[in-house]
């Protein structure tokens, strides 16, 4: 099972107007932390620099 497939059955408890998909947030956060990110700021920075790679796995339509 891939990491992305593990998110398939998760229910998103957030408000419906949230622009970012839960599976995209989880993928970015997990990969960033594995890569050494230690805060939400560094998770965002990592995600912005790796957006092309992240888009190979999920759409990340809103960046």
Phi and psi in radians as a Rosetta constraint file:
Dihedral C 1 N 2 CA 2 C 2 CIRCULARHARMONIC -1.437 0.35
Dihedral N 2 CA 2 C 2 N 3 CIRCULARHARMONIC 2.834 0.35
Dihedral C 2 N 3 CA 3 C 3 CIRCULARHARMONIC -1.055 0.35
Dihedral N 3 CA 3 C 3 N 4 CIRCULARHARMONIC -0.752 0.35
Dihedral C 3 N 4 CA 4 C 4 CIRCULARHARMONIC -1.099 0.35
Dihedral N 4 CA 4 C 4 N 5 CIRCULARHARMONIC -0.719 0.35
Dihedral C 4 N 5 CA 5 C 5 CIRCULARHARMONIC -1.131 0.35
Dihedral N 5 CA 5 C 5 N 6 CIRCULARHARMONIC -0.495 0.35
Dihedral C 5 N 6 CA 6 C 6 CIRCULARHARMONIC -1.134 0.35
Dihedral N 6 CA 6 C 6 N 7 CIRCULARHARMONIC -0.355 0.35
Dihedral C 6 N 7 CA 7 C 7 CIRCULARHARMONIC -1.534 0.35
Dihedral N 7 CA 7 C 7 N 8 CIRCULARHARMONIC -0.138 0.35
Dihedral C 7 N 8 CA 8 C 8 CIRCULARHARMONIC -0.980 0.35
Dihedral N 8 CA 8 C 8 N 9 CIRCULARHARMONIC -0.673 0.35
Dihedral C 8 N 9 CA 9 C 9 CIRCULARHARMONIC -1.642 0.35
Dihedral N 9 CA 9 C 9 N 10 CIRCULARHARMONIC 0.087 0.35
Dihedral C 9 N 10 CA 10 C 10 CIRCULARHARMONIC -1.324 0.35
Dihedral N 10 CA 10 C 10 N 11 CIRCULARHARMONIC 2.374 0.35
Dihedral C 10 N 11 CA 11 C 11 CIRCULARHARMONIC -1.596 0.35
Dihedral N 11 CA 11 C 11 N 12 CIRCULARHARMONIC 2.400 0.35
Dihedral C 11 N 12 CA 12 C 12 CIRCULARHARMONIC -1.566 0.35
Dihedral N 12 CA 12 C 12 N 13 CIRCULARHARMONIC 1.928 0.35
Dihedral C 12 N 13 CA 13 C 13 CIRCULARHARMONIC -1.423 0.35
Dihedral N 13 CA 13 C 13 N 14 CIRCULARHARMONIC -0.047 0.35
Dihedral C 13 N 14 CA 14 C 14 CIRCULARHARMONIC -1.372 0.35
Dihedral N 14 CA 14 C 14 N 15 CIRCULARHARMONIC 2.908 0.35
Dihedral C 14 N 15 CA 15 C 15 CIRCULARHARMONIC -1.064 0.35
Dihedral N 15 CA 15 C 15 N 16 CIRCULARHARMONIC 2.556 0.35
Dihedral C 15 N 16 CA 16 C 16 CIRCULARHARMONIC -1.130 0.35
Dihedral N 16 CA 16 C 16 N 17 CIRCULARHARMONIC -0.401 0.35
Dihedral C 16 N 17 CA 17 C 17 CIRCULARHARMONIC -1.431 0.35
Dihedral N 17 CA 17 C 17 N 18 CIRCULARHARMONIC 0.048 0.35
Dihedral C 17 N 18 CA 18 C 18 CIRCULARHARMONIC -1.123 0.35
Dihedral N 18 CA 18 C 18 N 19 CIRCULARHARMONIC 2.218 0.35
Dihedral C 18 N 19 CA 19 C 19 CIRCULARHARMONIC -1.335 0.35
Dihedral N 19 CA 19 C 19 N 20 CIRCULARHARMONIC -0.205 0.35
Dihedral C 19 N 20 CA 20 C 20 CIRCULARHARMONIC -1.937 0.35
Dihedral N 20 CA 20 C 20 N 21 CIRCULARHARMONIC 2.319 0.35
Dihedral C 20 N 21 CA 21 C 21 CIRCULARHARMONIC -1.211 0.35
Dihedral N 21 CA 21 C 21 N 22 CIRCULARHARMONIC 2.523 0.35
Dihedral C 21 N 22 CA 22 C 22 CIRCULARHARMONIC -1.058 0.35
Dihedral N 22 CA 22 C 22 N 23 CIRCULARHARMONIC -0.750 0.35
Dihedral C 22 N 23 CA 23 C 23 CIRCULARHARMONIC -1.111 0.35
Dihedral N 23 CA 23 C 23 N 24 CIRCULARHARMONIC -0.586 0.35
Dihedral C 23 N 24 CA 24 C 24 CIRCULARHARMONIC -1.185 0.35
Dihedral N 24 CA 24 C 24 N 25 CIRCULARHARMONIC -0.756 0.35
Dihedral C 24 N 25 CA 25 C 25 CIRCULARHARMONIC -1.091 0.35
Dihedral N 25 CA 25 C 25 N 26 CIRCULARHARMONIC -0.760 0.35
Dihedral C 25 N 26 CA 26 C 26 CIRCULARHARMONIC -1.145 0.35
Dihedral N 26 CA 26 C 26 N 27 CIRCULARHARMONIC -0.770 0.35
Dihedral C 26 N 27 CA 27 C 27 CIRCULARHARMONIC -1.059 0.35
Dihedral N 27 CA 27 C 27 N 28 CIRCULARHARMONIC -0.843 0.35
Dihedral C 27 N 28 CA 28 C 28 CIRCULARHARMONIC -1.082 0.35
Dihedral N 28 CA 28 C 28 N 29 CIRCULARHARMONIC -0.782 0.35
Dihedral C 28 N 29 CA 29 C 29 CIRCULARHARMONIC -1.141 0.35
Dihedral N 29 CA 29 C 29 N 30 CIRCULARHARMONIC -0.798 0.35
Dihedral C 29 N 30 CA 30 C 30 CIRCULARHARMONIC -1.110 0.35
Dihedral N 30 CA 30 C 30 N 31 CIRCULARHARMONIC -0.820 0.35
Dihedral C 30 N 31 CA 31 C 31 CIRCULARHARMONIC -1.132 0.35
Dihedral N 31 CA 31 C 31 N 32 CIRCULARHARMONIC -0.688 0.35
Dihedral C 31 N 32 CA 32 C 32 CIRCULARHARMONIC -1.133 0.35
Dihedral N 32 CA 32 C 32 N 33 CIRCULARHARMONIC -0.752 0.35
Dihedral C 32 N 33 CA 33 C 33 CIRCULARHARMONIC -1.144 0.35
Dihedral N 33 CA 33 C 33 N 34 CIRCULARHARMONIC -0.730 0.35
Dihedral C 33 N 34 CA 34 C 34 CIRCULARHARMONIC -1.040 0.35
Dihedral N 34 CA 34 C 34 N 35 CIRCULARHARMONIC -0.578 0.35
Dihedral C 34 N 35 CA 35 C 35 CIRCULARHARMONIC -1.467 0.35
Dihedral N 35 CA 35 C 35 N 36 CIRCULARHARMONIC 0.022 0.35
Dihedral C 35 N 36 CA 36 C 36 CIRCULARHARMONIC 1.951 0.35
Dihedral N 36 CA 36 C 36 N 37 CIRCULARHARMONIC -0.021 0.35
Dihedral C 36 N 37 CA 37 C 37 CIRCULARHARMONIC -1.107 0.35
Dihedral N 37 CA 37 C 37 N 38 CIRCULARHARMONIC 2.386 0.35
Dihedral C 37 N 38 CA 38 C 38 CIRCULARHARMONIC -2.140 0.35
Dihedral N 38 CA 38 C 38 N 39 CIRCULARHARMONIC 0.099 0.35
Dihedral C 38 N 39 CA 39 C 39 CIRCULARHARMONIC -2.672 0.35
Dihedral N 39 CA 39 C 39 N 40 CIRCULARHARMONIC 2.897 0.35
Dihedral C 39 N 40 CA 40 C 40 CIRCULARHARMONIC -1.108 0.35
Dihedral N 40 CA 40 C 40 N 41 CIRCULARHARMONIC -0.562 0.35
Dihedral C 40 N 41 CA 41 C 41 CIRCULARHARMONIC -1.084 0.35
Dihedral N 41 CA 41 C 41 N 42 CIRCULARHARMONIC -0.777 0.35
Dihedral C 41 N 42 CA 42 C 42 CIRCULARHARMONIC -1.297 0.35
Dihedral N 42 CA 42 C 42 N 43 CIRCULARHARMONIC -0.469 0.35
Dihedral C 42 N 43 CA 43 C 43 CIRCULARHARMONIC -1.113 0.35
Dihedral N 43 CA 43 C 43 N 44 CIRCULARHARMONIC -0.786 0.35
Dihedral C 43 N 44 CA 44 C 44 CIRCULARHARMONIC -1.103 0.35
Dihedral N 44 CA 44 C 44 N 45 CIRCULARHARMONIC -0.806 0.35
Dihedral C 44 N 45 CA 45 C 45 CIRCULARHARMONIC -1.046 0.35
Dihedral N 45 CA 45 C 45 N 46 CIRCULARHARMONIC -0.792 0.35
Dihedral C 45 N 46 CA 46 C 46 CIRCULARHARMONIC -1.071 0.35
Dihedral N 46 CA 46 C 46 N 47 CIRCULARHARMONIC -0.799 0.35
Dihedral C 46 N 47 CA 47 C 47 CIRCULARHARMONIC -1.086 0.35
Dihedral N 47 CA 47 C 47 N 48 CIRCULARHARMONIC -0.686 0.35
Dihedral C 47 N 48 CA 48 C 48 CIRCULARHARMONIC -1.137 0.35
Dihedral N 48 CA 48 C 48 N 49 CIRCULARHARMONIC -0.676 0.35
Dihedral C 48 N 49 CA 49 C 49 CIRCULARHARMONIC -1.344 0.35
Dihedral N 49 CA 49 C 49 N 50 CIRCULARHARMONIC -0.395 0.35
Dihedral C 49 N 50 CA 50 C 50 CIRCULARHARMONIC -1.883 0.35
Dihedral N 50 CA 50 C 50 N 51 CIRCULARHARMONIC 0.311 0.35
Dihedral C 50 N 51 CA 51 C 51 CIRCULARHARMONIC -1.022 0.35
Dihedral N 51 CA 51 C 51 N 52 CIRCULARHARMONIC -0.720 0.35
Dihedral C 51 N 52 CA 52 C 52 CIRCULARHARMONIC -1.054 0.35
Dihedral N 52 CA 52 C 52 N 53 CIRCULARHARMONIC -0.729 0.35
Dihedral C 52 N 53 CA 53 C 53 CIRCULARHARMONIC -1.163 0.35
Dihedral N 53 CA 53 C 53 N 54 CIRCULARHARMONIC -0.771 0.35
Dihedral C 53 N 54 CA 54 C 54 CIRCULARHARMONIC -1.040 0.35
Dihedral N 54 CA 54 C 54 N 55 CIRCULARHARMONIC -0.655 0.35
Dihedral C 54 N 55 CA 55 C 55 CIRCULARHARMONIC -1.217 0.35
Dihedral N 55 CA 55 C 55 N 56 CIRCULARHARMONIC -0.189 0.35
Dihedral C 55 N 56 CA 56 C 56 CIRCULARHARMONIC -1.303 0.35
Dihedral N 56 CA 56 C 56 N 57 CIRCULARHARMONIC -0.266 0.35
Dihedral C 56 N 57 CA 57 C 57 CIRCULARHARMONIC -1.974 0.35
Dihedral N 57 CA 57 C 57 N 58 CIRCULARHARMONIC -0.614 0.35
Dihedral C 57 N 58 CA 58 C 58 CIRCULARHARMONIC -2.517 0.35
Dihedral N 58 CA 58 C 58 N 59 CIRCULARHARMONIC 2.798 0.35
Dihedral C 58 N 59 CA 59 C 59 CIRCULARHARMONIC -1.118 0.35
Dihedral N 59 CA 59 C 59 N 60 CIRCULARHARMONIC -0.692 0.35
Dihedral C 59 N 60 CA 60 C 60 CIRCULARHARMONIC 0.813 0.35
Dihedral N 60 CA 60 C 60 N 61 CIRCULARHARMONIC 0.861 0.35
Dihedral C 60 N 61 CA 61 C 61 CIRCULARHARMONIC -1.063 0.35
Dihedral N 61 CA 61 C 61 N 62 CIRCULARHARMONIC -0.514 0.35
Dihedral C 61 N 62 CA 62 C 62 CIRCULARHARMONIC -1.755 0.35
Dihedral N 62 CA 62 C 62 N 63 CIRCULARHARMONIC 0.288 0.35
